[in-house]
Amino acid sequence: MSNTPLRLRGSIVPLVTPFRNGKLDEAGLTSLIEWQIASGSHGISVTGTTGEPTALSREERERVIQLTAQVVNKRVPFVAGTGSNNHDETMHFSRFAQKSGADAVLLITPYYVRPTQEGLYRHFKTVADALEIPVILYNIPGRSAINLEIDTVARLRDNCKNIIGIKEANHDFSHITRLIGKLGRDFLVYSGIELLCFPILAIGGAGFVSATGNIMPKEVARLYDLVAADKWREAQDLHYHLMPLNDAVFIEINPVPAKTALGMMGKISPEVRLPLAPLSKENEAKLKAVLAKYGLVQD
């Protein structure tokens, strides 16, 4: 895997999907993408967990992917979240993303149905075999109720040349350490846990997909840039500087706090769709206080 594309390293921001008056806010999405690129984010991802994919109709999800590809226009890598708990739907969105110009797809472990490791292997391999673009696996045990085991990841990497990495939204740091140890540091492992972004870089990870990047994209991208420049002490300082915001972004279920923060900052409407609910007043006040400490809003 020495030919793994280095351009997929860094801060790949999982964008929220903005709504306005109940409808997809295309102008808001376009504005967010432009802000992310101008702020130095190394890549853009949409319709992953932070993008509320299960709240989107098929047409809306296709439109978000299509519009993002058009706006990004190859300036940075674009990774489309195309997975679901339905195999045929995953195939459909993955093929659509490839046709639309995505640089890679992000495939979540199917949630709710709790497949075996063999089922996961067959699901991911079938999708990867149907594509010509890179595939990044997405392991998120807290949402899917299953863990994509290291041996299964290795088997997929060995048998699918376009499976190039994995997003690990896994709090078990020892699992991730053993994963990188087995698959090698050329296999792209991204942190999906905000507090593990810096530690995963330290053990050879490729970058991170951090919801905090929605709010402070410049600083989150700089965390990777500092490590790449061997400025470890500065990166360590930034890791701890970002910690209060990382915690605040998950004061309630993602992406509600992130959208609320962007609303407070005047970037988008903070709307979410049911069954998600707006941030509670108590947590809204706590979030605003944290944002104020970073100078993002006035207290």
RODO-2510 file (C-alpha; in nm, 4 decimals, decimal comma):
residues 299
     n   res          X          Y          Z
     1     m     0,0000     0,0000     0,0000
     2     s     0,2921     0,2372    -0,0532
     3     n     0,0943     0,4144    -0,3246
     4     t    -0,1703     0,5357    -0,0784
     5     p    -0,2657     0,8928    -0,1777
     6     l    -0,1002     1,1313     0,0677
     7     r    -0,3487     1,4054    -0,0223
     8     l    -0,6123     1,2303     0,1882
     9     r    -0,4189     1,3071     0,5052
    10     g    -0,5081     1,5830     0,7496
    11     s    -0,8283     1,7411     0,8761
    12     i    -1,1226     1,6125     0,6729
    13     v    -1,4145     1,8088     0,8158
    14     p    -1,7502     1,6274     0,8455
    15     l    -1,9849     1,9085     0,7492
    16     v    -2,3268     1,9579     0,9002
    17     t    -2,6165     1,9684     0,6565
    18     p    -2,7821     2,3086     0,6970
    19     f    -3,1599     2,3440     0,6806
    20     r    -3,3665     2,6606     0,6581
    21     n    -3,7411     2,6613     0,7119
    22     g    -3,7436     2,2842     0,6886
    23     k    -3,5651     2,2658     0,3539
    24     l    -3,2094     2,1982     0,2465
    25     d    -3,0142     2,5250     0,2626
    26     e    -2,7964     2,5090    -0,0469
    27     a    -2,6627     2,8627    -0,0063
    28     g    -2,5674     2,7836     0,3532
    29     l    -2,3901     2,4629     0,2505
    30     t    -2,1997     2,6438    -0,0238
    31     s    -2,0921     2,9132     0,2214
    32     l    -1,9714     2,6537     0,4741
    33     i    -1,7648     2,4746     0,2103
    34     e    -1,5994     2,7981     0,0976
    35     w    -1,5224     2,8928     0,4588
    36     q    -1,3721     2,5503     0,5260
    37     i    -1,1428     2,5656     0,2245
    38     a    -1,0379     2,9242     0,3003
    39     s    -0,9636     2,8191     0,6597
    40     g    -0,7181     2,5513     0,5507
    41     s    -0,9178     2,2320     0,6012
    42     h    -0,7455     1,9516     0,4127
    43     g    -1,0659     1,7812     0,2972
    44     i    -1,4445     1,7998     0,3042
    45     s    -1,6871     1,5214     0,3928
    46     v    -2,0668     1,5333     0,3804
    47     t    -2,3589     1,3045     0,4674
    48     g    -2,1691     1,1248     0,7405
    49     t    -2,2975     1,1107     1,0976
    50     t    -2,2597     1,4870     1,1486
    51     g    -2,4494     1,5480     0,8236
    52     e    -2,7750     1,3828     0,9444
    53     p    -2,7985     1,1422     0,6489
    54     t    -3,0954     0,9505     0,7917
    55     a    -3,2921     1,2769     0,8034
    56     l    -3,2446     1,3325     0,4304
    57     s    -3,4589     1,2026     0,1493
    58     r    -3,2784     1,0164    -0,1268
    59     e    -3,3056     1,3227    -0,3485
    60     e    -3,1692     1,5524    -0,0783
    61     r    -2,8760     1,3270    -0,0045
    62     e    -2,7899     1,3086    -0,3731
    63     r    -2,8157     1,6860    -0,3996
    64     v    -2,5810     1,7431    -0,1047
    65     i    -2,3234     1,5106    -0,2626
    66     q    -2,3639     1,6637    -0,6071
    67     l    -2,3511     2,0244    -0,4862
    68     t    -2,0488     1,9608    -0,2667
    69     a    -1,8571     1,8055    -0,5548
    70     q    -1,9376     2,1090    -0,7695
    71     v    -1,8414     2,3667    -0,5071
    72     v    -1,5243     2,1902    -0,3912
    73     n    -1,4229     2,1443    -0,7553
    74     k    -1,1135     1,9359    -0,6703
    75     r    -0,9561     2,2142    -0,4620
    76     v    -0,9347     1,9718    -0,1690
    77     p    -1,0310     1,6042    -0,1459
    78     f    -1,4039     1,5400    -0,1183
    79     v    -1,5179     1,2316     0,0739
    80     a    -1,8865     1,1446     0,0452
    81     g    -2,0582     0,9505     0,3208
    82     t    -2,2546     0,6882     0,1310
    83     g    -2,3134     0,4082     0,3801
    84     s    -2,6347     0,3015     0,5482
    85     n    -2,7814    -0,0110     0,7055
    86     n    -2,9303    -0,1045     0,3667
    87     h    -2,6877    -0,2698     0,1259
    88     d    -2,8602    -0,1690    -0,1985
    89     e    -2,8933     0,1898    -0,0777
    90     t    -2,5220     0,1960     0,0061
    91     m    -2,4435     0,0693    -0,3428
    92     h    -2,6675     0,3359    -0,4965
    93     f    -2,5196     0,6315    -0,3095
    94     s    -2,1624     0,5069    -0,3574
    95     r    -2,2063     0,4801    -0,7328
    96     f    -2,3773     0,8202    -0,7356
    97     a    -2,0877     0,9780    -0,5434
    98     q    -1,8353     0,8316    -0,7858
    99     k    -2,0333     0,9607    -1,0835
   100     s    -2,0634     1,3029    -0,9187
   101     g    -1,6877     1,3393    -0,8795
   102     a    -1,6188     1,2426    -0,5172
   103     d    -1,2565     1,1548    -0,4478
   104     a    -1,3516     0,8773    -0,2035
   105     v    -1,6499     0,7339    -0,0199
   106     l    -1,6929     0,6787     0,3524
   107     l    -1,8808     0,3591     0,4409
   108     i    -2,0272     0,3309     0,7885
   109     t    -2,0728    -0,0069     0,9548
   110     p    -2,4416    -0,0932     0,9035
   111     y    -2,6287     0,0129     1,2149
   112     y    -2,9197    -0,1549     1,3971
   113     v    -2,8980    -0,4875     1,2083
   114     r    -2,5758    -0,5975     1,3870
   115     p    -2,4213    -0,8163     1,1123
   116     t    -2,1461    -1,0695     1,1802
   117     q    -1,7866    -1,0001     1,0778
   118     e    -1,8470    -1,2163     0,7696
   119     g    -2,1521    -1,0076     0,6848
   120     l    -1,9510    -0,6877     0,7253
   121     y    -1,6748    -0,8266     0,5053
   122     r    -1,9129    -0,9237     0,2258
   123     h    -2,1014    -0,5929     0,2471
   124     f    -1,7911    -0,3747     0,2239
   125     k    -1,6182    -0,5911    -0,0360
   126     t    -1,9206    -0,5912    -0,2650
   127     v    -1,9405    -0,2117    -0,2540
   128     a    -1,5654    -0,1632    -0,2976
   129     d    -1,5548    -0,4043    -0,5922
   130     a    -1,8213    -0,1970    -0,7687
   131     l    -1,6190     0,1257    -0,7416
   132     e    -1,3058     0,2690    -0,8975
   133     i    -1,2483     0,5402    -0,6357
   134     p    -1,0960     0,4905    -0,2878
   135     v    -1,3067     0,3558    -0,0035
   136     i    -1,2667     0,4554     0,3614
   137     l    -1,4334     0,2300     0,6158
   138     y    -1,6108     0,3885     0,9132
   139     n    -1,6167     0,2089     1,2464
   140     i    -1,8441     0,3685     1,5075
   141     p    -1,9432     0,1094     1,7687
   142     g    -2,1345     0,3597     1,9831
   143     r    -2,3839     0,4229     1,7025
   144     s    -2,3894     0,0913     1,5193
   145     a    -2,3690    -0,1482     1,8175
   146     i    -2,1010    -0,3527     1,6379
   147     n    -1,7231    -0,3264     1,6163
   148     l    -1,5381    -0,3789     1,2890
   149     e    -1,2630    -0,6109     1,4056
   150     i    -0,8987    -0,5665     1,3098
   151     d    -0,8768    -0,8997     1,1272
   152     t    -1,1801    -0,8039     0,9167
   153     v    -1,0221    -0,4701     0,8247
   154     a    -0,6986    -0,6469     0,7298
   155     r    -0,8892    -0,8987     0,5184
   156     l    -1,0703    -0,6191     0,3358
   157     r    -0,7492    -0,4239     0,2771
   158     d    -0,5764    -0,7340     0,1414
   159     n    -0,8605    -0,8235    -0,0961
   160     c    -0,9775    -0,4795    -0,2116
   161     k    -0,7077    -0,2552    -0,3551
   162     n    -0,9254     0,0554    -0,3256
   163     i    -0,9959     0,0177     0,0474
   164     i    -0,7303     0,2607     0,1659
   165     g    -0,8243     0,3487     0,5217
   166     i    -1,0685     0,3658     0,8087
   167     k    -1,2286     0,6304     1,0260
   168     e    -1,2190     0,5001     1,3828
   169     a    -1,4868     0,6604     1,6001
   170     n    -1,3776     0,4176     1,8661
   171     h    -1,2926     0,5218     2,2229
   172     d    -1,0741     0,2130     2,2627
   173     f    -0,7292     0,3570     2,1936
   174     s    -0,5657     0,0173     2,2379
   175     h    -0,7817    -0,1179     1,9520
   176     i    -0,6635     0,1625     1,7244
   177     t    -0,3014     0,1119     1,8262
   178     r    -0,3222    -0,2584     1,7422
   179     l    -0,5026    -0,1768     1,4157
   180     i    -0,2223     0,0507     1,2964
   181     g     0,0351    -0,1981     1,4201
   182     k    -0,1173    -0,4777     1,2118
   183     l    -0,2062    -0,2875     0,8947
   184     g     0,0898    -0,0510     0,8859
   185     r     0,1127     0,3253     0,8838
   186     d     0,0544     0,3518     0,5087
   187     f    -0,3044     0,2388     0,5730
   188     l    -0,4900     0,5625     0,6438
   189     v    -0,6398     0,5627     0,9924
   190     y    -0,8409     0,8705     1,0879
   191     s    -0,9644     0,9597     1,4330
   192     g    -1,3380     1,0072     1,4645
   193     i    -1,3046     1,0877     1,8350
   194     e    -1,2126     1,4502     1,9001
   195     l    -0,9984     1,3865     2,2085
   196     l    -0,8013     1,1222     2,0180
   197     c    -0,7111     1,3357     1,7152
   198     f    -0,3664     1,4252     1,8452
   199     p    -0,2893     1,0858     2,0063
   200     i    -0,3762     0,9027     1,6848
   201     l    -0,1410     1,1275     1,4879
   202     a     0,1302     1,0427     1,7400
   203     i     0,1033     0,6695     1,6689
   204     g     0,1008     0,7080     1,2903
   205     g    -0,2560     0,8014     1,2049
   206     a    -0,3356     0,9848     0,8818
   207     g    -0,5557     1,2575     1,0252
   208     f    -0,9014     1,3037     1,1669
   209     v    -1,2659     1,3628     1,0853
   210     s    -1,3595     1,5959     1,3700
   211     a    -1,6963     1,7626     1,4272
   212     t    -1,5102     2,0448     1,6019
   213     g    -1,3711     2,1362     1,2604
   214     n    -1,7154     2,2713     1,1751
   215     i    -1,6647     2,5469     1,4323
   216     m    -1,2886     2,6147     1,4374
   217     p    -1,1613     2,4774     1,1059
   218     k    -0,8388     2,6772     1,1010
   219     e    -0,7263     2,5570     1,4427
   220     v    -0,8286     2,1949     1,3839
   221     a    -0,6368     2,1878     1,0546
   222     r    -0,3380     2,3483     1,2258
   223     l    -0,3230     2,0558     1,4700
   224     y    -0,2329     1,8278     1,1804
   225     d    -0,0018     2,0847     1,0210
   226     l     0,1984     2,1212     1,3425
   227     v     0,2498     1,7460     1,3708
   228     a     0,3472     1,7251     1,0033
   229     a     0,6075     1,9945     1,0718
   230     d     0,7399     1,8028     1,3781
   231     k     0,6273     2,0835     1,6090
   232     w     0,5083     1,8404     1,8714
   233     r     0,5012     2,0702     2,1734
   234     e     0,2945     2,3300     1,9884
   235     a     0,0601     2,0543     1,8694
   236     q     0,0299     1,9284     2,2251
   237     d    -0,0586     2,2782     2,3453
   238     l    -0,3218     2,3137     2,0739
   239     h    -0,4665     1,9722     2,1622
   240     y    -0,5333     2,0904     2,5155
   241     h    -0,6495     2,4333     2,3983
   242     l    -0,9217     2,2679     2,1887
   243     m    -1,0342     2,0315     2,4646
   244     p    -1,3119     2,2500     2,6155
   245     l    -1,4657     2,3009     2,2719
   246     n    -1,4320     1,9313     2,1891
   247     d    -1,6293     1,8546     2,5035
   248     a    -1,8909     2,1232     2,4327
   249     v    -1,9549     1,9901     2,0825
   250     f    -2,0849     1,6725     2,2472
   251     i    -2,2793     1,8316     2,5319
   252     e    -2,5785     1,6721     2,3568
   253     i    -2,5938     1,4339     2,0638
   254     n    -2,3966     1,5340     1,7534
   255     p    -2,4685     1,7393     1,5391
   256     v    -2,7091     1,9431     1,7546
   257     p    -2,4395     2,1390     1,9449
   258     a    -2,2324     2,1983     1,6304
   259     k    -2,5312     2,3368     1,4419
   260     t    -2,6286     2,5481     1,7420
   261     a    -2,2760     2,6897     1,7574
   262     l    -2,2775     2,7718     1,3860
   263     g    -2,6137     2,9407     1,4357
   264     m    -2,4728     3,1527     1,7187
   265     m    -2,1797     3,2438     1,4934
   266     g    -2,4176     3,3572     1,2182
   267     k    -2,3049     3,0917     0,9715
   268     i    -2,6305     2,8974     0,9246
   269     s    -2,9699     2,8377     1,0796
   270     p    -2,9289     2,5867     1,3675
   271     e    -3,2226     2,3744     1,2499
   272     v    -3,2202     1,9977     1,2972
   273     r    -3,4844     1,7472     1,1941
   274     l    -3,6858     1,5175     1,4143
   275     p    -3,6211     1,2930     1,5973
   276     l    -3,3357     1,5294     1,6912
   277     a    -3,4452     1,8277     1,8979
   278     p    -3,2933     2,1740     1,9473
   279     l    -3,0312     2,2106     2,2186
   280     s    -3,1800     2,2570     2,5640
   281     k    -3,1715     2,6117     2,7024
   282     e    -2,9386     2,5040     2,9822
   283     n    -2,6880     2,3474     2,7435
   284     e    -2,7269     2,6350     2,4986
   285     a    -2,6050     2,8719     2,7697
   286     k    -2,3116     2,6428     2,8506
   287     l    -2,2177     2,6161     2,4835
   288     k    -2,2339     2,9918     2,4355
   289     a    -2,0054     3,0451     2,7335
   290     v    -1,7466     2,8097     2,5834
   291     l    -1,7682     2,9757     2,2421
   292     a    -1,7230     3,3150     2,4069
   293     k    -1,3977     3,2002     2,5668
   294     y    -1,2646     3,1285     2,2196
   295     g    -1,3843     3,4664     2,0917
   296     l    -1,6343     3,3058     1,8554
   297     v    -1,9369     3,4874     1,9981
   298     q    -1,9963     3,7694     2,2447
   299     d    -2,0829     3,6583     2,5964
***
